[in-house]
Amino acid sequence: MRRRLGKLELSYEYTTRLMSFARRRQTTQLREAEQALRELEGLVAEIRTDRAKWEGVVSTNVVREGYYLGRDLESFREHVEKLRAAALEKQSLMVLDEGWRFRLDPDDVGVEREWFAPGLDDCDWEPIAVGRSWEDQGYEGYDGFAWYRMRFDLKPEWIDRGAVLSFGAVDGEAWIYLDGAQIAHHEGWDTPFTAPLSSVEPGERVLAVRVWDGSKQGGIWKPVTVAIPSE
Ligand SMILES: [Ca+2]
């Protein structure tokens, strides 16, 4: 009897959490959507891992990839991704998409040789585009360290407005240097991140990015912008 009551309570909890998600699934507010996504991810993860608890309340089919809640989770993740991209776009002051140069670093000597240094002569480095993997640009099958460099004019009003460098995603780990100083480090091949500009003087600055990638595609595969952070 008590067990059945427990399951009934759990059914009620399940319905409540589902409705709470359903109310927000169409939202265009980024923060609300991110909150709803975290809650849905939590629910799906719980049902996937704690079978004993959810037995008799929801079937595993509900959270399988491509089915019911599993499918909702995937499409909602895409929705949140689009909202994130739109928020960045709206606040983007400049897209850093020109003048990038690239060099492979298979022996990991770049840090020791200071490939981040603003005065380094990089004219023999290869031109490359960001927003696409290096595999797509002639470096098929390369896994390991590689470096990107570019110059841009950092305007004083950007610093006054609290602008940051915004990276859509770097596959897989990135170290960001501006004018020779490391200003950020990020792990996670598909997540956006920012690097602060507050400690940097305006003027022409050299941006260098050391990337490590261990498998499949690699590099700065999403855009880099100067942007006003949303938080
Ligand atoms: Ca990769």
Residues whose N, C-alpha, C, O or C-beta is under 5 A from the ligand:
A	BS01	CA	D171 G172 D213 G214 S215 K216 Q217 G218
